[in-house]
Amino acid sequence: MPQLNPAPWFAILVFSWLVFLIIIPAKVMSHISPNEPATMDSKKHKTESWDWPWQ
């Protein structure tokens, strides 16, 4: 049965893992987000308690 011969399938497995571990992360990490996150001001927002009408 040809499925039991590991020679071609092992090379395909190794090359596919090389692509997944080396090439794809490098391409993904090279992208720059068009909308960089803005820094928020450090002042606290005033929160008010909510008066429940039934209590």
PQR file with spaces between the fields and no chain letter, atoms N, CA, C, O and H, PARSE charges and radii, in Angstrom:
ATOM       1  N    MET     1       0.838   -1.185    0.000 -0.4000 1.5000
ATOM       2  CA   MET     1       0.000    0.000    0.000 -0.0000 2.0000
ATOM       3  C    MET     1       0.882    1.248    0.000  0.5500 1.7000
ATOM       4  O    MET     1       1.815    1.322    0.799 -0.5500 1.4000
ATOM       5  N    PRO     2       0.627    2.216   -0.852 -0.5600 1.5000
ATOM       6  CA   PRO     2       1.510    3.383   -0.952  0.2800 2.0000
ATOM       7  C    PRO     2       1.421    4.318    0.258  0.5500 1.7000
ATOM       8  O    PRO     2       2.333    5.116    0.475 -0.5500 1.4000
ATOM       9  N    GLN     3       0.347    4.242    1.050 -0.4000 1.5000
ATOM      10  CA   GLN     3       0.234    5.125    2.202 -0.0000 2.0000
ATOM      11  C    GLN     3       1.256    4.770    3.281  0.5500 1.7000
ATOM      12  O    GLN     3       1.577    5.612    4.119 -0.5500 1.4000
ATOM      13  H    GLN     3      -0.394    3.594    0.874  0.4000 1.0000
ATOM      14  N    LEU     4       1.762    3.565    3.276 -0.4000 1.5000
ATOM      15  CA   LEU     4       2.699    3.143    4.310 -0.0000 2.0000
ATOM      16  C    LEU     4       4.126    3.577    4.024  0.5500 1.7000
ATOM      17  O    LEU     4       4.989    3.431    4.890 -0.5500 1.4000
ATOM      18  H    LEU     4       1.501    2.881    2.595  0.4000 1.0000
ATOM      19  N    ASN     5       4.403    4.106    2.840 -0.4000 1.5000
ATOM      20  CA   ASN     5       5.735    4.575    2.511 -0.0000 2.0000
ATOM      21  C    ASN     5       5.879    6.004    3.062  0.5500 1.7000
ATOM      22  O    ASN     5       5.264    6.924    2.523 -0.5500 1.4000
ATOM      23  H    ASN     5       3.702    4.225    2.137  0.4000 1.0000
ATOM      24  N    PRO     6       6.676    6.210    4.122 -0.5600 1.5000
ATOM      25  CA   PRO     6       6.719    7.530    4.758  0.2800 2.0000
ATOM      26  C    PRO     6       7.628    8.535    4.058  0.5500 1.7000
ATOM      27  O    PRO     6       7.650    9.705    4.439 -0.5500 1.4000
ATOM      28  N    ALA     7       8.370    8.109    3.055 -0.4000 1.5000
ATOM      29  CA   ALA     7       9.365    9.008    2.460 -0.0000 2.0000
ATOM      30  C    ALA     7       8.763   10.284    1.860  0.5500 1.7000
ATOM      31  O    ALA     7       9.212   11.368    2.235 -0.5500 1.4000
ATOM      32  H    ALA     7       8.352    7.158    2.746  0.4000 1.0000
ATOM      33  N    PRO     8       7.785   10.232    0.960 -0.5600 1.5000
ATOM      34  CA   PRO     8       7.293   11.503    0.409  0.2800 2.0000
ATOM      35  C    PRO     8       6.454   12.286    1.412  0.5500 1.7000
ATOM      36  O    PRO     8       6.484   13.517    1.403 -0.5500 1.4000
ATOM      37  N    TRP     9       5.713   11.610    2.266 -0.4000 1.5000
ATOM      38  CA   TRP     9       4.811   12.300    3.178 -0.0000 2.0000
ATOM      39  C    TRP     9       5.574   12.981    4.304  0.5500 1.7000
ATOM      40  O    TRP     9       5.152   14.025    4.801 -0.5500 1.4000
ATOM      41  H    TRP     9       5.688   10.610    2.272  0.4000 1.0000
ATOM      42  N    PHE    10       6.689   12.396    4.704 -0.4000 1.5000
ATOM      43  CA   PHE    10       7.483   13.043    5.751 -0.0000 2.0000
ATOM      44  C    PHE    10       8.090   14.345    5.239  0.5500 1.7000
ATOM      45  O    PHE    10       8.140   15.330    5.975 -0.5500 1.4000
ATOM      46  H    PHE    10       7.031   11.547    4.300  0.4000 1.0000
ATOM      47  N    ALA    11       8.550   14.364    3.997 -0.4000 1.5000
ATOM      48  CA   ALA    11       9.101   15.598    3.426 -0.0000 2.0000
ATOM      49  C    ALA    11       8.014   16.662    3.296  0.5500 1.7000
ATOM      50  O    ALA    11       8.268   17.838    3.555 -0.5500 1.4000
ATOM      51  H    ALA    11       8.510   13.564    3.399  0.4000 1.0000
ATOM      52  N    ILE    12       6.804   16.261    2.896 -0.4000 1.5000
ATOM      53  CA   ILE    12       5.693   17.210    2.809 -0.0000 2.0000
ATOM      54  C    ILE    12       5.361   17.761    4.189  0.5500 1.7000
ATOM      55  O    ILE    12       5.100   18.955    4.335 -0.5500 1.4000
ATOM      56  H    ILE    12       6.598   15.305    2.685  0.4000 1.0000
ATOM      57  N    LEU    13       5.370   16.910    5.188 -0.4000 1.5000
ATOM      58  CA   LEU    13       5.103   17.345    6.563 -0.0000 2.0000
ATOM      59  C    LEU    13       6.155   18.338    7.037  0.5500 1.7000
ATOM      60  O    LEU    13       5.812   19.365    7.624 -0.5500 1.4000
ATOM      61  H    LEU    13       5.583   15.940    5.069  0.4000 1.0000
ATOM      62  N    VAL    14       7.410   18.053    6.795 -0.4000 1.5000
ATOM      63  CA   VAL    14       8.486   18.933    7.249 -0.0000 2.0000
ATOM      64  C    VAL    14       8.425   20.278    6.534  0.5500 1.7000
ATOM      65  O    VAL    14       8.559   21.320    7.176 -0.5500 1.4000
ATOM      66  H    VAL    14       7.688   17.219    6.318  0.4000 1.0000
ATOM      67  N    PHE    15       8.229   20.276    5.246 -0.4000 1.5000
ATOM      68  CA   PHE    15       8.171   21.540    4.500 -0.0000 2.0000
ATOM      69  C    PHE    15       6.940   22.363    4.868  0.5500 1.7000
ATOM      70  O    PHE    15       7.011   23.590    4.932 -0.5500 1.4000
ATOM      71  H    PHE    15       8.120   19.429    4.724  0.4000 1.0000
ATOM      72  N    SER    16       5.814   21.697    5.108 -0.4000 1.5000
ATOM      73  CA   SER    16       4.627   22.453    5.507 -0.0000 2.0000
ATOM      74  C    SER    16       4.814   23.078    6.884  0.5500 1.7000
ATOM      75  O    SER    16       4.361   24.199    7.115 -0.5500 1.4000
ATOM      76  H    SER    16       5.756   20.700    5.055  0.4000 1.0000
ATOM      77  N    TRP    17       5.476   22.372    7.806 -0.4000 1.5000
ATOM      78  CA   TRP    17       5.742   22.969    9.121 -0.0000 2.0000
ATOM      79  C    TRP    17       6.749   24.102    9.023  0.5500 1.7000
ATOM      80  O    TRP    17       6.653   25.075    9.771 -0.5500 1.4000
ATOM      81  H    TRP    17       5.844   21.461    7.619  0.4000 1.0000
ATOM      82  N    LEU    18       7.702   23.998    8.127 -0.4000 1.5000
ATOM      83  CA   LEU    18       8.625   25.113    7.926 -0.0000 2.0000
ATOM      84  C    LEU    18       7.887   26.348    7.428  0.5500 1.7000
ATOM      85  O    LEU    18       8.182   27.467    7.848 -0.5500 1.4000
ATOM      86  H    LEU    18       7.780   23.208    7.519  0.4000 1.0000
ATOM      87  N    VAL    19       6.944   26.145    6.546 -0.4000 1.5000
ATOM      88  CA   VAL    19       6.142   27.277    6.061 -0.0000 2.0000
ATOM      89  C    VAL    19       5.330   27.866    7.200  0.5500 1.7000
ATOM      90  O    VAL    19       5.292   29.086    7.364 -0.5500 1.4000
ATOM      91  H    VAL    19       6.705   25.236    6.205  0.4000 1.0000
ATOM      92  N    PHE    20       4.681   27.022    7.988 -0.4000 1.5000
ATOM      93  CA   PHE    20       3.844   27.514    9.077 -0.0000 2.0000
ATOM      94  C    PHE    20       4.647   28.202   10.174  0.5500 1.7000
ATOM      95  O    PHE    20       4.159   29.156   10.780 -0.5500 1.4000
ATOM      96  H    PHE    20       4.712   26.031    7.855  0.4000 1.0000
ATOM      97  N    LEU    21       5.860   27.743   10.442 -0.4000 1.5000
ATOM      98  CA   LEU    21       6.632   28.275   11.561 -0.0000 2.0000
ATOM      99  C    LEU    21       7.580   29.403   11.195  0.5500 1.7000
ATOM     100  O    LEU    21       7.975   30.169   12.074 -0.5500 1.4000
ATOM     101  H    LEU    21       6.256   26.967    9.950  0.4000 1.0000
ATOM     102  N    ILE    22       7.956   29.530    9.938 -0.4000 1.5000
ATOM     103  CA   ILE    22       8.950   30.540    9.554 -0.0000 2.0000
ATOM     104  C    ILE    22       8.364   31.593    8.620  0.5500 1.7000
ATOM     105  O    ILE    22       8.480   32.789    8.889 -0.5500 1.4000
ATOM     106  H    ILE    22       7.635   28.907    9.224  0.4000 1.0000
ATOM     107  N    ILE    23       7.749   31.172    7.548 -0.4000 1.5000
ATOM     108  CA   ILE    23       7.344   32.124    6.511 -0.0000 2.0000
ATOM     109  C    ILE    23       6.071   32.873    6.891  0.5500 1.7000
ATOM     110  O    ILE    23       6.028   34.100    6.794 -0.5500 1.4000
ATOM     111  H    ILE    23       7.655   30.200    7.330  0.4000 1.0000
ATOM     112  N    ILE    24       5.043   32.160    7.320 -0.4000 1.5000
ATOM     113  CA   ILE    24       3.760   32.814    7.613 -0.0000 2.0000
ATOM     114  C    ILE    24       3.863   33.791    8.786  0.5500 1.7000
ATOM     115  O    ILE    24       3.362   34.907    8.651 -0.5500 1.4000
ATOM     116  H    ILE    24       5.078   31.164    7.399  0.4000 1.0000
ATOM     117  N    PRO    25       4.484   33.452    9.946 -0.5600 1.5000
ATOM     118  CA   PRO    25       4.577   34.456   11.011  0.2800 2.0000
ATOM     119  C    PRO    25       5.362   35.694   10.606  0.5500 1.7000
ATOM     120  O    PRO    25       5.033   36.798   11.039 -0.5500 1.4000
ATOM     121  N    ALA    26       6.385   35.531    9.791 -0.4000 1.5000
ATOM     122  CA   ALA    26       7.155   36.701    9.352 -0.0000 2.0000
ATOM     123  C    ALA    26       6.294   37.611    8.490  0.5500 1.7000
ATOM     124  O    ALA    26       6.383   38.833    8.608 -0.5500 1.4000
ATOM     125  H    ALA    26       6.651   34.633    9.440  0.4000 1.0000
ATOM     126  N    LYS    27       5.466   37.044    7.629 -0.4000 1.5000
ATOM     127  CA   LYS    27       4.595   37.853    6.780 -0.0000 2.0000
ATOM     128  C    LYS    27       3.495   38.526    7.605  0.5500 1.7000
ATOM     129  O    LYS    27       3.144   39.677    7.346 -0.5500 1.4000
ATOM     130  H    LYS    27       5.394   36.051    7.533  0.4000 1.0000
ATOM     131  N    VAL    28       2.959   37.827    8.578 -0.4000 1.5000
ATOM     132  CA   VAL    28       1.893   38.401    9.391 -0.0000 2.0000
ATOM     133  C    VAL    28       2.431   39.518   10.279  0.5500 1.7000
ATOM     134  O    VAL    28       1.790   40.560   10.421 -0.5500 1.4000
ATOM     135  H    VAL    28       3.244   36.892    8.789  0.4000 1.0000
ATOM     136  N    MET    29       3.590   39.312   10.869 -0.4000 1.5000
ATOM     137  CA   MET    29       4.138   40.316   11.790 -0.0000 2.0000
ATOM     138  C    MET    29       4.678   41.542   11.053  0.5500 1.7000
ATOM     139  O    MET    29       4.912   42.574   11.681 -0.5500 1.4000
ATOM     140  H    MET    29       4.111   38.466   10.754  0.4000 1.0000
ATOM     141  N    SER    30       4.878   41.454    9.748 -0.4000 1.5000
ATOM     142  CA   SER    30       5.391   42.609    9.014 -0.0000 2.0000
ATOM     143  C    SER    30       4.296   43.619    8.686  0.5500 1.7000
ATOM     144  O    SER    30       4.597   44.746    8.290 -0.5500 1.4000
ATOM     145  H    SER    30       4.688   40.616    9.238  0.4000 1.0000
ATOM     146  N    HIS    31       3.042   43.238    8.843 -0.4000 1.5000
ATOM     147  CA   HIS    31       1.945   44.159    8.561 -0.0000 2.0000
ATOM     148  C    HIS    31       1.839   45.210    9.659  0.5500 1.7000
ATOM     149  O    HIS    31       2.074   44.928   10.834 -0.5500 1.4000
ATOM     150  H    HIS    31       2.798   42.323    9.164  0.4000 1.0000
ATOM     151  N    ILE    32       1.484   46.420    9.258 -0.4000 1.5000
ATOM     152  CA   ILE    32       1.315   47.526   10.193 -0.0000 2.0000
ATOM     153  C    ILE    32      -0.155   47.893   10.223  0.5500 1.7000
ATOM     154  O    ILE    32      -0.801   48.016    9.183 -0.5500 1.4000
ATOM     155  H    ILE    32       1.293   46.649    8.303  0.4000 1.0000
ATOM     156  N    SER    33      -0.666   48.064   11.412 -0.4000 1.5000
ATOM     157  CA   SER    33      -2.070   48.425   11.551 -0.0000 2.0000
ATOM     158  C    SER    33      -2.278   49.865   11.109  0.5500 1.7000
ATOM     159  O    SER    33      -1.509   50.740   11.507 -0.5500 1.4000
ATOM     160  H    SER    33      -0.141   47.964   12.257  0.4000 1.0000
ATOM     161  N    PRO    34      -3.301   50.138   10.291 -0.5600 1.5000
ATOM     162  CA   PRO    34      -3.520   51.514    9.847  0.2800 2.0000
ATOM     163  C    PRO    34      -4.039   52.424   10.966  0.5500 1.7000
ATOM     164  O    PRO    34      -3.874   53.642   10.898 -0.5500 1.4000
ATOM     165  N    ASN    35      -4.653   51.852   11.974 -0.4000 1.5000
ATOM     166  CA   ASN    35      -5.190   52.634   13.084 -0.0000 2.0000
ATOM     167  C    ASN    35      -4.445   52.265   14.359  0.5500 1.7000
ATOM     168  O    ASN    35      -4.794   51.300   15.040 -0.5500 1.4000
ATOM     169  H    ASN    35      -4.787   50.863   12.029  0.4000 1.0000
ATOM     170  N    GLU    36      -3.431   53.033   14.668 -0.4000 1.5000
ATOM     171  CA   GLU    36      -2.688   52.775   15.891 -0.0000 2.0000
ATOM     172  C    GLU    36      -3.542   53.178   17.094  0.5500 1.7000
ATOM     173  O    GLU    36      -4.270   54.168   17.021 -0.5500 1.4000
ATOM     174  H    GLU    36      -3.148   53.816   14.115  0.4000 1.0000
ATOM     175  N    PRO    37      -3.469   52.439   18.188 -0.5600 1.5000
ATOM     176  CA   PRO    37      -4.294   52.785   19.345  0.2800 2.0000
ATOM     177  C    PRO    37      -3.859   54.114   19.960  0.5500 1.7000
ATOM     178  O    PRO    37      -2.668   54.376   20.129 -0.5500 1.4000
ATOM     179  N    ALA    38      -4.825   54.927   20.282 -0.4000 1.5000
ATOM     180  CA   ALA    38      -4.541   56.229   20.876 -0.0000 2.0000
ATOM     181  C    ALA    38      -4.426   56.076   22.392  0.5500 1.7000
ATOM     182  O    ALA    38      -5.105   55.246   22.996 -0.5500 1.4000
ATOM     183  H    ALA    38      -5.792   54.715   20.145  0.4000 1.0000
ATOM     184  N    THR    39      -3.565   56.880   22.989 -0.4000 1.5000
ATOM     185  CA   THR    39      -3.436   56.842   24.437 -0.0000 2.0000
ATOM     186  C    THR    39      -4.602   57.588   25.064  0.5500 1.7000
ATOM     187  O    THR    39      -5.017   58.643   24.583 -0.5500 1.4000
ATOM     188  H    THR    39      -3.014   57.554   22.498  0.4000 1.0000
ATOM     189  N    MET    40      -5.118   57.025   26.141 -0.4000 1.5000
ATOM     190  CA   MET    40      -6.239   57.659   26.823 -0.0000 2.0000
ATOM     191  C    MET    40      -5.712   58.603   27.894  0.5500 1.7000
ATOM     192  O    MET    40      -4.632   58.399   28.449 -0.5500 1.4000
ATOM     193  H    MET    40      -4.780   56.168   26.532  0.4000 1.0000
ATOM     194  N    ASP    41      -6.486   59.629   28.168 -0.4000 1.5000
ATOM     195  CA   ASP    41      -6.062   60.566   29.206 -0.0000 2.0000
ATOM     196  C    ASP    41      -6.151   59.878   30.570  0.5500 1.7000
ATOM     197  O    ASP    41      -6.940   58.955   30.772 -0.5500 1.4000
ATOM     198  H    ASP    41      -7.363   59.795   27.717  0.4000 1.0000
ATOM     199  N    SER    42      -5.333   60.347   31.483 -0.4000 1.5000
ATOM     200  CA   SER    42      -5.201   59.649   32.757 -0.0000 2.0000
ATOM     201  C    SER    42      -6.217   60.094   33.799  0.5500 1.7000
ATOM     202  O    SER    42      -6.242   59.532   34.894 -0.5500 1.4000
ATOM     203  H    SER    42      -4.692   61.097   31.320  0.4000 1.0000
ATOM     204  N    LYS    43      -7.050   61.077   33.499 -0.4000 1.5000
ATOM     205  CA   LYS    43      -8.027   61.506   34.506 -0.0000 2.0000
ATOM     206  C    LYS    43      -9.143   60.480   34.611  0.5500 1.7000
ATOM     207  O    LYS    43      -9.513   59.822   33.638 -0.5500 1.4000
ATOM     208  H    LYS    43      -7.029   61.533   32.610  0.4000 1.0000
ATOM     209  N    LYS    44      -9.663   60.368   35.822 -0.4000 1.5000
ATOM     210  CA   LYS    44     -10.715   59.399   36.081 -0.0000 2.0000
ATOM     211  C    LYS    44     -12.052   59.936   35.601  0.5500 1.7000
ATOM     212  O    LYS    44     -12.337   61.129   35.705 -0.5500 1.4000
ATOM     213  H    LYS    44      -9.363   60.903   36.612  0.4000 1.0000
ATOM     214  N    HIS    45     -12.849   59.047   35.085 -0.4000 1.5000
ATOM     215  CA   HIS    45     -14.192   59.424   34.686 -0.0000 2.0000
ATOM     216  C    HIS    45     -15.093   59.401   35.915  0.5500 1.7000
ATOM     217  O    HIS    45     -15.012   58.490   36.739 -0.5500 1.4000
ATOM     218  H    HIS    45     -12.617   58.078   35.001  0.4000 1.0000
ATOM     219  N    LYS    46     -15.941   60.398   36.028 -0.4000 1.5000
ATOM     220  CA   LYS    46     -16.825   60.467   37.179 -0.0000 2.0000
ATOM     221  C    LYS    46     -18.010   59.538   36.945  0.5500 1.7000
ATOM     222  O    LYS    46     -18.745   59.677   35.967 -0.5500 1.4000
ATOM     223  H    LYS    46     -16.008   61.138   35.358  0.4000 1.0000
ATOM     224  N    THR    47     -18.179   58.603   37.847 -0.4000 1.5000
ATOM     225  CA   THR    47     -19.320   57.706   37.763 -0.0000 2.0000
ATOM     226  C    THR    47     -20.273   58.044   38.884  0.5500 1.7000
ATOM     227  O    THR    47     -19.857   58.296   40.015 -0.5500 1.4000
ATOM     228  H    THR    47     -17.582   58.490   38.642  0.4000 1.0000
ATOM     229  N    GLU    48     -21.529   58.048   38.572 -0.4000 1.5000
ATOM     230  CA   GLU    48     -22.548   58.358   39.568 -0.0000 2.0000
ATOM     231  C    GLU    48     -23.379   57.112   39.813  0.5500 1.7000
ATOM     232  O    GLU    48     -23.591   56.290   38.921 -0.5500 1.4000
ATOM     233  H    GLU    48     -21.866   57.843   37.653  0.4000 1.0000
ATOM     234  N    SER    49     -23.847   56.996   41.060 -0.4000 1.5000
ATOM     235  CA   SER    49     -24.677   55.847   41.383 -0.0000 2.0000
ATOM     236  C    SER    49     -26.053   56.025   40.763  0.5500 1.7000
ATOM     237  O    SER    49     -26.506   57.141   40.510 -0.5500 1.4000
ATOM     238  H    SER    49     -23.675   57.663   41.785  0.4000 1.0000
ATOM     239  N    TRP    50     -26.686   54.919   40.530 -0.4000 1.5000
ATOM     240  CA   TRP    50     -27.985   54.937   39.895 -0.0000 2.0000
ATOM     241  C    TRP    50     -29.047   54.654   40.952  0.5500 1.7000
ATOM     242  O    TRP    50     -29.027   53.604   41.595 -0.5500 1.4000
ATOM     243  H    TRP    50     -26.318   54.012   40.735  0.4000 1.0000
ATOM     244  N    ASP    51     -29.962   55.581   41.126 -0.4000 1.5000
ATOM     245  CA   ASP    51     -31.020   55.392   42.117 -0.0000 2.0000
ATOM     246  C    ASP    51     -32.115   54.536   41.504  0.5500 1.7000
ATOM     247  O    ASP    51     -32.756   54.914   40.524 -0.5500 1.4000
ATOM     248  H    ASP    51     -29.978   56.434   40.604  0.4000 1.0000
ATOM     249  N    TRP    52     -32.308   53.379   42.106 -0.4000 1.5000
ATOM     250  CA   TRP    52     -33.342   52.483   41.605 -0.0000 2.0000
ATOM     251  C    TRP    52     -34.697   52.997   42.099  0.5500 1.7000
ATOM     252  O    TRP    52     -34.823   53.309   43.283 -0.5500 1.4000
ATOM     253  H    TRP    52     -31.787   53.072   42.903  0.4000 1.0000
ATOM     254  N    PRO    53     -35.691   53.094   41.256 -0.5600 1.5000
ATOM     255  CA   PRO    53     -36.957   53.689   41.671  0.2800 2.0000
ATOM     256  C    PRO    53     -37.762   52.805   42.633  0.5500 1.7000
ATOM     257  O    PRO    53     -38.636   53.323   43.328 -0.5500 1.4000
ATOM     258  N    TRP    54     -37.505   51.507   42.699 -0.4000 1.5000
ATOM     259  CA   TRP    54     -38.324   50.644   43.550 -0.0000 2.0000
ATOM     260  C    TRP    54     -37.679   50.349   44.900  0.5500 1.7000
ATOM     261  O    TRP    54     -38.200   49.531   45.659 -0.5500 1.4000
ATOM     262  H    TRP    54     -36.795   51.086   42.134  0.4000 1.0000
ATOM     263  N    GLN    55     -36.575   50.988   45.214 -0.4000 1.5000
ATOM     264  CA   GLN    55     -35.964   50.741   46.527 -0.0000 2.0000
ATOM     265  C    GLN    55     -36.008   51.970   47.375  0.5500 1.7000
ATOM     266  O    GLN    55     -35.540   51.951   48.514 -0.5500 1.4000
ATOM     267  H    GLN    55     -36.152   51.653   44.598  0.4000 1.0000
